[in-house]
């Protein structure tokens, strides 16, 4: 339950920041996050296809 409260507080801080940032800054940060998540997903997918060396 404490984790949920902390997550909601963090979510509120992030949304508050986005609400006051210009649209171009918000869009640029969103693009950075999308690229980061895409790279992570590709690395995870590529890493799982290889058989274990052990």
mmCIF entry with sequence, helices, sheets and N, C-alpha, C, O atoms, coordinates in Angstrom:
data_MODEL
# 
_entry.id   MODEL 
# 
_entity.id                         1 
_entity.type                       polymer 
_entity.pdbx_number_of_molecules   1 
# 
_entity_poly.entity_id                      1 
_entity_poly.type                           'polypeptide(L)' 
_entity_poly.nstd_linkage                   no 
_entity_poly.nstd_monomer                   no 
_entity_poly.pdbx_seq_one_letter_code       
;(UNK)(UNK)(UNK)(UNK)(UNK)(UNK)(UNK)(UNK)(UNK)(UNK)(UNK)(UNK)(UNK)(UNK)(UNK)(UNK)
(UNK)(UNK)(UNK)(UNK)(UNK)(UNK)(UNK)(UNK)(UNK)(UNK)(UNK)(UNK)(UNK)(UNK)(UNK)(UNK)
(UNK)(UNK)(UNK)(UNK)(UNK)(UNK)(UNK)(UNK)(UNK)(UNK)(UNK)(UNK)(UNK)(UNK)(UNK)(UNK)
(UNK)(UNK)(UNK)(UNK)(UNK)(UNK)
;
_entity_poly.pdbx_seq_one_letter_code_can   XXXXXXXXXXXXXXXXXXXXXXXXXXXXXXXXXXXXXXXXXXXXXXXXXXXXXX 
_entity_poly.pdbx_strand_id                 A 
# 
loop_
_entity_poly_seq.entity_id 
_entity_poly_seq.num 
_entity_poly_seq.mon_id 
_entity_poly_seq.hetero 
1 1  UNK n 
1 2  UNK n 
1 3  UNK n 
1 4  UNK n 
1 5  UNK n 
1 6  UNK n 
1 7  UNK n 
1 8  UNK n 
1 9  UNK n 
1 10 UNK n 
1 11 UNK n 
1 12 UNK n 
1 13 UNK n 
1 14 UNK n 
1 15 UNK n 
1 16 UNK n 
1 17 UNK n 
1 18 UNK n 
1 19 UNK n 
1 20 UNK n 
1 21 UNK n 
1 22 UNK n 
1 23 UNK n 
1 24 UNK n 
1 25 UNK n 
1 26 UNK n 
1 27 UNK n 
1 28 UNK n 
1 29 UNK n 
1 30 UNK n 
1 31 UNK n 
1 32 UNK n 
1 33 UNK n 
1 34 UNK n 
1 35 UNK n 
1 36 UNK n 
1 37 UNK n 
1 38 UNK n 
1 39 UNK n 
1 40 UNK n 
1 41 UNK n 
1 42 UNK n 
1 43 UNK n 
1 44 UNK n 
1 45 UNK n 
1 46 UNK n 
1 47 UNK n 
1 48 UNK n 
1 49 UNK n 
1 50 UNK n 
1 51 UNK n 
1 52 UNK n 
1 53 UNK n 
1 54 UNK n 
# 
_struct_asym.id          A 
_struct_asym.entity_id   1 
# 
loop_
_struct_conf.conf_type_id 
_struct_conf.id 
_struct_conf.pdbx_PDB_helix_id 
_struct_conf.beg_label_comp_id 
_struct_conf.beg_label_asym_id 
_struct_conf.beg_label_seq_id 
_struct_conf.pdbx_beg_PDB_ins_code 
_struct_conf.end_label_comp_id 
_struct_conf.end_label_asym_id 
_struct_conf.end_label_seq_id 
_struct_conf.pdbx_end_PDB_ins_code 
_struct_conf.beg_auth_comp_id 
_struct_conf.beg_auth_asym_id 
_struct_conf.beg_auth_seq_id 
_struct_conf.end_auth_comp_id 
_struct_conf.end_auth_asym_id 
_struct_conf.end_auth_seq_id 
_struct_conf.pdbx_PDB_helix_class 
_struct_conf.details 
_struct_conf.pdbx_PDB_helix_length 
HELX_P HELX_P1 AA1 UNK A 2  ? UNK A 20 ? UNK A 2  UNK A 20 1 ? 19 
HELX_P HELX_P2 AA2 UNK A 23 ? UNK A 49 ? UNK A 23 UNK A 49 1 ? 27 
# 
_struct_conf_type.id          HELX_P 
_struct_conf_type.criteria    ? 
_struct_conf_type.reference   ? 
# 
loop_
_atom_site.group_PDB 
_atom_site.id 
_atom_site.type_symbol 
_atom_site.label_atom_id 
_atom_site.label_alt_id 
_atom_site.label_comp_id 
_atom_site.label_asym_id 
_atom_site.label_entity_id 
_atom_site.label_seq_id 
_atom_site.pdbx_PDB_ins_code 
_atom_site.Cartn_x 
_atom_site.Cartn_y 
_atom_site.Cartn_z 
_atom_site.occupancy 
_atom_site.B_iso_or_equiv 
_atom_site.pdbx_formal_charge 
_atom_site.auth_seq_id 
_atom_site.auth_comp_id 
_atom_site.auth_asym_id 
_atom_site.auth_atom_id 
_atom_site.pdbx_PDB_model_num 
ATOM 1   N N  . UNK A 1 1  ? 0.822  -1.195  0.000   1.00 0.00 ? 1  UNK A N  1 
ATOM 2   C CA . UNK A 1 1  ? 0.000  0.000   0.000   1.00 0.00 ? 1  UNK A CA 1 
ATOM 3   C C  . UNK A 1 1  ? 0.868  1.262   0.000   1.00 0.00 ? 1  UNK A C  1 
ATOM 4   O O  . UNK A 1 1  ? 0.561  2.251   -0.666  1.00 0.00 ? 1  UNK A O  1 
ATOM 5   N N  . UNK A 1 2  ? 1.956  1.197   0.764   1.00 0.00 ? 2  UNK A N  1 
ATOM 6   C CA . UNK A 1 2  ? 2.866  2.342   0.805   1.00 0.00 ? 2  UNK A CA 1 
ATOM 7   C C  . UNK A 1 2  ? 3.491  2.573   -0.567  1.00 0.00 ? 2  UNK A C  1 
ATOM 8   O O  . UNK A 1 2  ? 3.707  3.714   -0.978  1.00 0.00 ? 2  UNK A O  1 
ATOM 9   N N  . UNK A 1 3  ? 3.782  1.473   -1.275  1.00 0.00 ? 3  UNK A N  1 
ATOM 10  C CA . UNK A 1 3  ? 4.321  1.595   -2.627  1.00 0.00 ? 3  UNK A CA 1 
ATOM 11  C C  . UNK A 1 3  ? 3.325  2.303   -3.549  1.00 0.00 ? 3  UNK A C  1 
ATOM 12  O O  . UNK A 1 3  ? 3.720  3.131   -4.370  1.00 0.00 ? 3  UNK A O  1 
ATOM 13  N N  . UNK A 1 4  ? 2.055  1.984   -3.417  1.00 0.00 ? 4  UNK A N  1 
ATOM 14  C CA . UNK A 1 4  ? 1.022  2.612   -4.243  1.00 0.00 ? 4  UNK A CA 1 
ATOM 15  C C  . UNK A 1 4  ? 0.944  4.110   -3.981  1.00 0.00 ? 4  UNK A C  1 
ATOM 16  O O  . UNK A 1 4  ? 0.825  4.900   -4.918  1.00 0.00 ? 4  UNK A O  1 
ATOM 17  N N  . UNK A 1 5  ? 1.011  4.499   -2.728  1.00 0.00 ? 5  UNK A N  1 
ATOM 18  C CA . UNK A 1 5  ? 0.969  5.928   -2.375  1.00 0.00 ? 5  UNK A CA 1 
ATOM 19  C C  . UNK A 1 5  ? 2.181  6.643   -2.958  1.00 0.00 ? 5  UNK A C  1 
ATOM 20  O O  . UNK A 1 5  ? 2.051  7.734   -3.514  1.00 0.00 ? 5  UNK A O  1 
ATOM 21  N N  . UNK A 1 6  ? 3.371  6.029   -2.835  1.00 0.00 ? 6  UNK A N  1 
ATOM 22  C CA . UNK A 1 6  ? 4.577  6.648   -3.387  1.00 0.00 ? 6  UNK A CA 1 
ATOM 23  C C  . UNK A 1 6  ? 4.489  6.757   -4.907  1.00 0.00 ? 6  UNK A C  1 
ATOM 24  O O  . UNK A 1 6  ? 4.896  7.767   -5.481  1.00 0.00 ? 6  UNK A O  1 
ATOM 25  N N  . UNK A 1 7  ? 3.960  5.725   -5.559  1.00 0.00 ? 7  UNK A N  1 
ATOM 26  C CA . UNK A 1 7  ? 3.815  5.764   -7.016  1.00 0.00 ? 7  UNK A CA 1 
ATOM 27  C C  . UNK A 1 7  ? 2.843  6.854   -7.449  1.00 0.00 ? 7  UNK A C  1 
ATOM 28  O O  . UNK A 1 7  ? 3.096  7.553   -8.430  1.00 0.00 ? 7  UNK A O  1 
ATOM 29  N N  . UNK A 1 8  ? 1.757  7.005   -6.744  1.00 0.00 ? 8  UNK A N  1 
ATOM 30  C CA . UNK A 1 8  ? 0.788  8.057   -7.084  1.00 0.00 ? 8  UNK A CA 1 
ATOM 31  C C  . UNK A 1 8  ? 1.371  9.444   -6.859  1.00 0.00 ? 8  UNK A C  1 
ATOM 32  O O  . UNK A 1 8  ? 1.110  10.359  -7.640  1.00 0.00 ? 8  UNK A O  1 
ATOM 33  N N  . UNK A 1 9  ? 2.157  9.611   -5.799  1.00 0.00 ? 9  UNK A N  1 
ATOM 34  C CA . UNK A 1 9  ? 2.792  10.908  -5.555  1.00 0.00 ? 9  UNK A CA 1 
ATOM 35  C C  . UNK A 1 9  ? 3.781  11.232  -6.678  1.00 0.00 ? 9  UNK A C  1 
ATOM 36  O O  . UNK A 1 9  ? 3.823  12.360  -7.168  1.00 0.00 ? 9  UNK A O  1 
ATOM 37  N N  . UNK A 1 10 ? 4.574  10.234  -7.083  1.00 0.00 ? 10 UNK A N  1 
ATOM 38  C CA . UNK A 1 10 ? 5.525  10.440  -8.169  1.00 0.00 ? 10 UNK A CA 1 
ATOM 39  C C  . UNK A 1 10 ? 4.799  10.748  -9.476  1.00 0.00 ? 10 UNK A C  1 
ATOM 40  O O  . UNK A 1 10 ? 5.232  11.608  -10.244 1.00 0.00 ? 10 UNK A O  1 
ATOM 41  N N  . UNK A 1 11 ? 3.706  10.055  -9.726  1.00 0.00 ? 11 UNK A N  1 
ATOM 42  C CA . UNK A 1 11 ? 2.893  10.291  -10.922 1.00 0.00 ? 11 UNK A CA 1 
ATOM 43  C C  . UNK A 1 11 ? 2.361  11.731  -10.933 1.00 0.00 ? 11 UNK A C  1 
ATOM 44  O O  . UNK A 1 11 ? 2.354  12.384  -11.977 1.00 0.00 ? 11 UNK A O  1 
ATOM 45  N N  . UNK A 1 12 ? 1.925  12.213  -9.790  1.00 0.00 ? 12 UNK A N  1 
ATOM 46  C CA . UNK A 1 12 ? 1.437  13.582  -9.682  1.00 0.00 ? 12 UNK A CA 1 
ATOM 47  C C  . UNK A 1 12 ? 2.521  14.607  -9.964  1.00 0.00 ? 12 UNK A C  1 
ATOM 48  O O  . UNK A 1 12 ? 2.269  15.616  -10.621 1.00 0.00 ? 12 UNK A O  1 
ATOM 49  N N  . UNK A 1 13 ? 3.723  14.354  -9.473  1.00 0.00 ? 13 UNK A N  1 
ATOM 50  C CA . UNK A 1 13 ? 4.841  15.269  -9.724  1.00 0.00 ? 13 UNK A CA 1 
ATOM 51  C C  . UNK A 1 13 ? 5.176  15.294  -11.211 1.00 0.00 ? 13 UNK A C  1 
ATOM 52  O O  . UNK A 1 13 ? 5.408  16.362  -11.778 1.00 0.00 ? 13 UNK A O  1 
ATOM 53  N N  . UNK A 1 14 ? 5.201  14.131  -11.840 1.00 0.00 ? 14 UNK A N  1 
ATOM 54  C CA . UNK A 1 14 ? 5.521  14.058  -13.266 1.00 0.00 ? 14 UNK A CA 1 
ATOM 55  C C  . UNK A 1 14 ? 4.447  14.758  -14.091 1.00 0.00 ? 14 UNK A C  1 
ATOM 56  O O  . UNK A 1 14 ? 4.769  15.523  -15.000 1.00 0.00 ? 14 UNK A O  1 
ATOM 57  N N  . UNK A 1 15 ? 3.191  14.507  -13.789 1.00 0.00 ? 15 UNK A N  1 
ATOM 58  C CA . UNK A 1 15 ? 2.114  15.165  -14.544 1.00 0.00 ? 15 UNK A CA 1 
ATOM 59  C C  . UNK A 1 15 ? 2.114  16.665  -14.316 1.00 0.00 ? 15 UNK A C  1 
ATOM 60  O O  . UNK A 1 15 ? 1.825  17.433  -15.234 1.00 0.00 ? 15 UNK A O  1 
ATOM 61  N N  . UNK A 1 16 ? 2.433  17.085  -13.110 1.00 0.00 ? 16 UNK A N  1 
ATOM 62  C CA . UNK A 1 16 ? 2.501  18.520  -12.828 1.00 0.00 ? 16 UNK A CA 1 
ATOM 63  C C  . UNK A 1 16 ? 3.585  19.191  -13.652 1.00 0.00 ? 16 UNK A C  1 
ATOM 64  O O  . UNK A 1 16 ? 3.402  20.301  -14.151 1.00 0.00 ? 16 UNK A O  1 
ATOM 65  N N  . UNK A 1 17 ? 4.719  18.506  -13.791 1.00 0.00 ? 17 UNK A N  1 
ATOM 66  C CA . UNK A 1 17 ? 5.815  19.055  -14.586 1.00 0.00 ? 17 UNK A CA 1 
ATOM 67  C C  . UNK A 1 17 ? 5.424  19.134  -16.053 1.00 0.00 ? 17 UNK A C  1 
ATOM 68  O O  . UNK A 1 17 ? 5.696  20.136  -16.714 1.00 0.00 ? 17 UNK A O  1 
ATOM 69  N N  . UNK A 1 18 ? 4.797  18.100  -16.560 1.00 0.00 ? 18 UNK A N  1 
ATOM 70  C CA . UNK A 1 18 ? 4.390  18.091  -17.971 1.00 0.00 ? 18 UNK A CA 1 
ATOM 71  C C  . UNK A 1 18 ? 3.349  19.171  -18.243 1.00 0.00 ? 18 UNK A C  1 
ATOM 72  O O  . UNK A 1 18 ? 3.352  19.779  -19.314 1.00 0.00 ? 18 UNK A O  1 
ATOM 73  N N  . UNK A 1 19 ? 2.476  19.409  -17.301 1.00 0.00 ? 19 UNK A N  1 
ATOM 74  C CA . UNK A 1 19 ? 1.433  20.409  -17.501 1.00 0.00 ? 19 UNK A CA 1 
ATOM 75  C C  . UNK A 1 19 ? 2.011  21.813  -17.636 1.00 0.00 ? 19 UNK A C  1 
ATOM 76  O O  . UNK A 1 19 ? 1.422  22.667  -18.299 1.00 0.00 ? 19 UNK A O  1 
ATOM 77  N N  . UNK A 1 20 ? 3.170  22.057  -17.004 1.00 0.00 ? 20 UNK A N  1 
ATOM 78  C CA . UNK A 1 20 ? 3.758  23.397  -17.048 1.00 0.00 ? 20 UNK A CA 1 
ATOM 79  C C  . UNK A 1 20 ? 4.861  23.536  -18.085 1.00 0.00 ? 20 UNK A C  1 
ATOM 80  O O  . UNK A 1 20 ? 5.325  24.648  -18.334 1.00 0.00 ? 20 UNK A O  1 
ATOM 81  N N  . UNK A 1 21 ? 5.289  22.450  -18.690 1.00 0.00 ? 21 UNK A N  1 
ATOM 82  C CA . UNK A 1 21 ? 6.342  22.507  -19.706 1.00 0.00 ? 21 UNK A CA 1 
ATOM 83  C C  . UNK A 1 21 ? 5.726  22.837  -21.067 1.00 0.00 ? 21 UNK A C  1 
ATOM 84  O O  . UNK A 1 21 ? 4.578  22.485  -21.338 1.00 0.00 ? 21 UNK A O  1 
ATOM 85  N N  . UNK A 1 22 ? 6.493  23.510  -21.912 1.00 0.00 ? 22 UNK A N  1 
ATOM 86  C CA . UNK A 1 22 ? 5.997  23.772  -23.271 1.00 0.00 ? 22 UNK A CA 1 
ATOM 87  C C  . UNK A 1 22 ? 5.779  22.464  -24.043 1.00 0.00 ? 22 UNK A C  1 
ATOM 88  O O  . UNK A 1 22 ? 6.397  21.444  -23.739 1.00 0.00 ? 22 UNK A O  1 
ATOM 89  N N  . UNK A 1 23 ? 4.913  22.511  -25.022 1.00 0.00 ? 23 UNK A N  1 
ATOM 90  C CA . UNK A 1 23 ? 4.580  21.325  -25.803 1.00 0.00 ? 23 UNK A CA 1 
ATOM 91  C C  . UNK A 1 23 ? 5.799  20.750  -26.517 1.00 0.00 ? 23 UNK A C  1 
ATOM 92  O O  . UNK A 1 23 ? 5.933  19.530  -26.614 1.00 0.00 ? 23 UNK A O  1 
ATOM 93  N N  . UNK A 1 24 ? 6.686  21.602  -27.015 1.00 0.00 ? 24 UNK A N  1 
ATOM 94  C CA . UNK A 1 24 ? 7.872  21.105  -27.725 1.00 0.00 ? 24 UNK A CA 1 
ATOM 95  C C  . UNK A 1 24 ? 8.797  20.329  -26.781 1.00 0.00 ? 24 UNK A C  1 
ATOM 96  O O  . UNK A 1 24 ? 9.367  19.310  -27.170 1.00 0.00 ? 24 UNK A O  1 
ATOM 97  N N  . UNK A 1 25 ? 8.943  20.802  -25.559 1.00 0.00 ? 25 UNK A N  1 
ATOM 98  C CA . UNK A 1 25 ? 9.783  20.105  -24.579 1.00 0.00 ? 25 UNK A CA 1 
ATOM 99  C C  . UNK A 1 25 ? 9.145  18.765  -24.225 1.00 0.00 ? 25 UNK A C  1 
ATOM 100 O O  . UNK A 1 25 ? 9.834  17.748  -24.147 1.00 0.00 ? 25 UNK A O  1 
ATOM 101 N N  . UNK A 1 26 ? 7.848  18.765  -24.013 1.00 0.00 ? 26 UNK A N  1 
ATOM 102 C CA . UNK A 1 26 ? 7.139  17.529  -23.684 1.00 0.00 ? 26 UNK A CA 1 
ATOM 103 C C  . UNK A 1 26 ? 7.258  16.517  -24.820 1.00 0.00 ? 26 UNK A C  1 
ATOM 104 O O  . UNK A 1 26 ? 7.495  15.334  -24.575 1.00 0.00 ? 26 UNK A O  1 
ATOM 105 N N  . UNK A 1 27 ? 7.096  16.974  -26.051 1.00 0.00 ? 27 UNK A N  1 
ATOM 106 C CA . UNK A 1 27 ? 7.196  16.073  -27.207 1.00 0.00 ? 27 UNK A CA 1 
ATOM 107 C C  . UNK A 1 27 ? 8.619  15.536  -27.368 1.00 0.00 ? 27 UNK A C  1 
ATOM 108 O O  . UNK A 1 27 ? 8.802  14.366  -27.705 1.00 0.00 ? 27 UNK A O  1 
ATOM 109 N N  . UNK A 1 28 ? 9.618  16.372  -27.134 1.00 0.00 ? 28 UNK A N  1 
ATOM 110 C CA . UNK A 1 28 ? 11.004 15.916  -27.246 1.00 0.00 ? 28 UNK A CA 1 
ATOM 111 C C  . UNK A 1 28 ? 11.318 14.867  -26.185 1.00 0.00 ? 28 UNK A C  1 
ATOM 112 O O  . UNK A 1 28 ? 11.948 13.854  -26.487 1.00 0.00 ? 28 UNK A O  1 
ATOM 113 N N  . UNK A 1 29 ? 10.890 15.095  -24.961 1.00 0.00 ? 29 UNK A N  1 
ATOM 114 C CA . UNK A 1 29 ? 11.116 14.127  -23.898 1.00 0.00 ? 29 UNK A CA 1 
ATOM 115 C C  . UNK A 1 29 ? 10.362 12.825  -24.160 1.00 0.00 ? 29 UNK A C  1 
ATOM 116 O O  . UNK A 1 29 ? 10.875 11.741  -23.881 1.00 0.00 ? 29 UNK A O  1 
ATOM 117 N N  . UNK A 1 30 ? 9.160  12.931  -24.690 1.00 0.00 ? 30 UNK A N  1 
ATOM 118 C CA . UNK A 1 30 ? 8.393  11.736  -25.024 1.00 0.00 ? 30 UNK A CA 1 
ATOM 119 C C  . UNK A 1 30 ? 9.102  10.932  -26.120 1.00 0.00 ? 30 UNK A C  1 
ATOM 120 O O  . UNK A 1 30 ? 9.121  9.702   -26.074 1.00 0.00 ? 30 UNK A O  1 
ATOM 121 N N  . UNK A 1 31 ? 9.682  11.623  -27.097 1.00 0.00 ? 31 UNK A N  1 
ATOM 122 C CA . UNK A 1 31 ? 10.409 10.938  -28.163 1.00 0.00 ? 31 UNK A CA 1 
ATOM 123 C C  . UNK A 1 31 ? 11.640 10.220  -27.608 1.00 0.00 ? 31 UNK A C  1 
ATOM 124 O O  . UNK A 1 31 ? 11.946 9.102   -28.022 1.00 0.00 ? 31 UNK A O  1 
ATOM 125 N N  . UNK A 1 32 ? 12.341 10.856  -26.678 1.00 0.00 ? 32 UNK A N  1 
ATOM 126 C CA . UNK A 1 32 ? 13.508 10.224  -26.053 1.00 0.00 ? 32 UNK A CA 1 
ATOM 127 C C  . UNK A 1 32 ? 13.087 8.960   -25.316 1.00 0.00 ? 32 UNK A C  1 
ATOM 128 O O  . UNK A 1 32 ? 13.758 7.932   -25.411 1.00 0.00 ? 32 UNK A O  1 
ATOM 129 N N  . UNK A 1 33 ? 11.986 9.030   -24.588 1.00 0.00 ? 33 UNK A N  1 
ATOM 130 C CA . UNK A 1 33 ? 11.502 7.857   -23.844 1.00 0.00 ? 33 UNK A CA 1 
ATOM 131 C C  . UNK A 1 33 ? 11.097 6.741   -24.800 1.00 0.00 ? 33 UNK A C  1 
ATOM 132 O O  . UNK A 1 33 ? 11.382 5.573   -24.536 1.00 0.00 ? 33 UNK A O  1 
ATOM 133 N N  . UNK A 1 34 ? 10.441 7.078   -25.897 1.00 0.00 ? 34 UNK A N  1 
ATOM 134 C CA . UNK A 1 34 ? 10.021 6.063   -26.873 1.00 0.00 ? 34 UNK A CA 1 
ATOM 135 C C  . UNK A 1 34 ? 11.241 5.371   -27.477 1.00 0.00 ? 34 UNK A C  1 
ATOM 136 O O  . UNK A 1 34 ? 11.249 4.148   -27.622 1.00 0.00 ? 34 UNK A O  1 
ATOM 137 N N  . UNK A 1 35 ? 12.270 6.139   -27.827 1.00 0.00 ? 35 UNK A N  1 
ATOM 138 C CA . UNK A 1 35 ? 13.482 5.540   -28.389 1.00 0.00 ? 35 UNK A CA 1 
ATOM 139 C C  . UNK A 1 35 ? 14.155 4.638   -27.363 1.00 0.00 ? 35 UNK A C  1 
ATOM 140 O O  . UNK A 1 35 ? 14.599 3.538   -27.692 1.00 0.00 ? 35 UNK A O  1 
ATOM 141 N N  . UNK A 1 36 ? 14.229 5.105   -26.122 1.00 0.00 ? 36 UNK A N  1 
ATOM 142 C CA . UNK A 1 36 ? 14.844 4.314   -25.053 1.00 0.00 ? 36 UNK A CA 1 
ATOM 143 C C  . UNK A 1 36 ? 14.098 2.985   -24.864 1.00 0.00 ? 36 UNK A C  1 
ATOM 144 O O  . UNK A 1 36 ? 14.724 1.931   -24.750 1.00 0.00 ? 36 UNK A O  1 
ATOM 145 N N  . UNK A 1 37 ? 12.773 3.037   -24.833 1.00 0.00 ? 37 UNK A N  1 
ATOM 146 C CA . UNK A 1 37 ? 11.986 1.814   -24.673 1.00 0.00 ? 37 UNK A CA 1 
ATOM 147 C C  . UNK A 1 37 ? 12.118 0.891   -25.885 1.00 0.00 ? 37 UNK A C  1 
ATOM 148 O O  . UNK A 1 37 ? 12.144 -0.330  -25.729 1.00 0.00 ? 37 UNK A O  1 
ATOM 149 N N  . UNK A 1 38 ? 12.201 1.455   -27.076 1.00 0.00 ? 38 UNK A N  1 
ATOM 150 C CA . UNK A 1 38 ? 12.362 0.633   -28.275 1.00 0.00 ? 38 UNK A CA 1 
ATOM 151 C C  . UNK A 1 38 ? 13.716 -0.077  -28.277 1.00 0.00 ? 38 UNK A C  1 
ATOM 152 O O  . UNK A 1 38 ? 13.800 -1.254  -28.625 1.00 0.00 ? 38 UNK A O  1 
ATOM 153 N N  . UNK A 1 39 ? 14.767 0.633   -27.890 1.00 0.00 ? 39 UNK A N  1 
ATOM 154 C CA . UNK A 1 39 ? 16.093 0.009   -27.811 1.00 0.00 ? 39 UNK A CA 1 
ATOM 155 C C  . UNK A 1 39 ? 16.084 -1.096  -26.766 1.00 0.00 ? 39 UNK A C  1 
ATOM 156 O O  . UNK A 1 39 ? 16.631 -2.174  -26.997 1.00 0.00 ? 39 UNK A O  1 
ATOM 157 N N  . UNK A 1 40 ? 15.473 -0.838  -25.627 1.00 0.00 ? 40 UNK A N  1 
ATOM 158 C CA . UNK A 1 40 ? 15.397 -1.849  -24.573 1.00 0.00 ? 40 UNK A CA 1 
ATOM 159 C C  . UNK A 1 40 ? 14.640 -3.087  -25.073 1.00 0.00 ? 40 UNK A C  1 
ATOM 160 O O  . UNK A 1 40 ? 15.080 -4.213  -24.843 1.00 0.00 ? 40 UNK A O  1 
ATOM 161 N N  . UNK A 1 41 ? 13.514 -2.886  -25.749 1.00 0.00 ? 41 UNK A N  1 
ATOM 162 C CA . UNK A 1 41 ? 12.718 -4.006  -26.246 1.00 0.00 ? 41 UNK A CA 1 
ATOM 163 C C  . UNK A 1 41 ? 13.496 -4.821  -27.283 1.00 0.00 ? 41 UNK A C  1 
ATOM 164 O O  . UNK A 1 41 ? 13.446 -6.051  -27.276 1.00 0.00 ? 41 UNK A O  1 
ATOM 165 N N  . UNK A 1 42 ? 14.209 -4.133  -28.169 1.00 0.00 ? 42 UNK A N  1 
ATOM 166 C CA . UNK A 1 42 ? 14.998 -4.847  -29.177 1.00 0.00 ? 42 UNK A CA 1 
ATOM 167 C C  . UNK A 1 42 ? 16.133 -5.638  -28.538 1.00 0.00 ? 42 UNK A C  1 
ATOM 168 O O  . UNK A 1 42 ? 16.414 -6.763  -28.951 1.00 0.00 ? 42 UNK A O  1 
ATOM 169 N N  . UNK A 1 43 ? 16.780 -5.066  -27.545 1.00 0.00 ? 43 UNK A N  1 
ATOM 170 C CA . UNK A 1 43 ? 17.868 -5.791  -26.870 1.00 0.00 ? 43 UNK A CA 1 
ATOM 171 C C  . UNK A 1 43 ? 17.318 -7.005  -26.122 1.00 0.00 ? 43 UNK A C  1 
ATOM 172 O O  . UNK A 1 43 ? 17.941 -8.066  -26.120 1.00 0.00 ? 43 UNK A O  1 
ATOM 173 N N  . UNK A 1 44 ? 16.174 -6.857  -25.498 1.00 0.00 ? 44 UNK A N  1 
ATOM 174 C CA . UNK A 1 44 ? 15.572 -7.983  -24.781 1.00 0.00 ? 44 UNK A CA 1 
ATOM 175 C C  . UNK A 1 44 ? 15.167 -9.087  -25.760 1.00 0.00 ? 44 UNK A C  1 
ATOM 176 O O  . UNK A 1 44 ? 15.409 -10.265 -25.501 1.00 0.00 ? 44 UNK A O  1 
ATOM 177 N N  . UNK A 1 45 ? 14.567 -8.718  -26.854 1.00 0.00 ? 45 UNK A N  1 
ATOM 178 C CA . UNK A 1 45 ? 14.130 -9.710  -27.838 1.00 0.00 ? 45 UNK A CA 1 
ATOM 179 C C  . UNK A 1 45 ? 15.324 -10.415 -28.460 1.00 0.00 ? 45 UNK A C  1 
ATOM 180 O O  . UNK A 1 45 ? 15.313 -11.634 -28.632 1.00 0.00 ? 45 UNK A O  1 
ATOM 181 N N  . UNK A 1 46 ? 16.353 -9.647  -28.795 1.00 0.00 ? 46 UNK A N  1 
ATOM 182 C CA . UNK A 1 46 ? 17.545 -10.229 -29.403 1.00 0.00 ? 46 UNK A CA 1 
ATOM 183 C C  . UNK A 1 46 ? 18.271 -11.125 -28.408 1.00 0.00 ? 46 UNK A C  1 
ATOM 184 O O  . UNK A 1 46 ? 18.772 -12.182 -28.791 1.00 0.00 ? 46 UNK A O  1 
ATOM 185 N N  . UNK A 1 47 ? 18.338 -10.734 -27.163 1.00 0.00 ? 47 UNK A N  1 
ATOM 186 C CA . UNK A 1 47 ? 19.029 -11.513 -26.147 1.00 0.00 ? 47 UNK A CA 1 
ATOM 187 C C  . UNK A 1 47 ? 18.333 -12.818 -25.822 1.00 0.00 ? 47 UNK A C  1 
ATOM 188 O O  . UNK A 1 47 ? 19.001 -13.787 -25.461 1.00 0.00 ? 47 UNK A O  1 
ATOM 189 N N  . UNK A 1 48 ? 17.036 -12.879 -25.933 1.00 0.00 ? 48 UNK A N  1 
ATOM 190 C CA . UNK A 1 48 ? 16.293 -14.089 -25.612 1.00 0.00 ? 48 UNK A CA 1 
ATOM 191 C C  . UNK A 1 48 ? 16.345 -15.124 -26.733 1.00 0.00 ? 48 UNK A C  1 
ATOM 192 O O  . UNK A 1 48 ? 16.072 -16.301 -26.497 1.00 0.00 ? 48 UNK A O  1 
ATOM 193 N N  . UNK A 1 49 ? 16.682 -14.712 -27.924 1.00 0.00 ? 49 UNK A N  1 
ATOM 194 C CA . UNK A 1 49 ? 16.731 -15.655 -29.044 1.00 0.00 ? 49 UNK A CA 1 
ATOM 195 C C  . UNK A 1 49 ? 17.990 -16.510 -29.023 1.00 0.00 ? 49 UNK A C  1 
ATOM 196 O O  . UNK A 1 49 ? 17.994 -17.619 -29.557 1.00 0.00 ? 49 UNK A O  1 
ATOM 197 N N  . UNK A 1 50 ? 19.047 -16.012 -28.417 1.00 0.00 ? 50 UNK A N  1 
ATOM 198 C CA . UNK A 1 50 ? 20.297 -16.781 -28.364 1.00 0.00 ? 50 UNK A CA 1 
ATOM 199 C C  . UNK A 1 50 ? 20.191 -17.898 -27.353 1.00 0.00 ? 50 UNK A C  1 
ATOM 200 O O  . UNK A 1 50 ? 19.649 -17.695 -26.267 1.00 0.00 ? 50 UNK A O  1 
ATOM 201 N N  . UNK A 1 51 ? 20.694 -19.071 -27.683 1.00 0.00 ? 51 UNK A N  1 
ATOM 202 C CA . UNK A 1 51 ? 20.723 -20.141 -26.686 1.00 0.00 ? 51 UNK A CA 1 
ATOM 203 C C  . UNK A 1 51 ? 21.773 -19.847 -25.617 1.00 0.00 ? 51 UNK A C  1 
ATOM 204 O O  . UNK A 1 51 ? 22.749 -19.143 -25.876 1.00 0.00 ? 51 UNK A O  1 
ATOM 205 N N  . UNK A 1 52 ? 21.574 -20.381 -24.436 1.00 0.00 ? 52 UNK A N  1 
ATOM 206 C CA . UNK A 1 52 ? 22.518 -20.162 -23.345 1.00 0.00 ? 52 UNK A CA 1 
ATOM 207 C C  . UNK A 1 52 ? 23.848 -20.829 -23.656 1.00 0.00 ? 52 UNK A C  1 
ATOM 208 O O  . UNK A 1 52 ? 23.902 -21.886 -24.285 1.00 0.00 ? 52 UNK A O  1 
ATOM 209 N N  . UNK A 1 53 ? 24.917 -20.190 -23.204 1.00 0.00 ? 53 UNK A N  1 
ATOM 210 C CA . UNK A 1 53 ? 26.259 -20.749 -23.414 1.00 0.00 ? 53 UNK A CA 1 
ATOM 211 C C  . UNK A 1 53 ? 26.548 -21.857 -22.410 1.00 0.00 ? 53 UNK A C  1 
ATOM 212 O O  . UNK A 1 53 ? 27.427 -22.685 -22.650 1.00 0.00 ? 53 UNK A O  1 
ATOM 213 N N  . UNK A 1 54 ? 25.833 -21.891 -21.297 1.00 0.00 ? 54 UNK A N  1 
ATOM 214 C CA . UNK A 1 54 ? 26.146 -22.881 -20.261 1.00 0.00 ? 54 UNK A CA 1 
ATOM 215 C C  . UNK A 1 54 ? 25.467 -24.214 -20.456 1.00 0.00 ? 54 UNK A C  1 
ATOM 216 O O  . UNK A 1 54 ? 25.653 -25.126 -19.651 1.00 0.00 ? 54 UNK A O  1 
# 
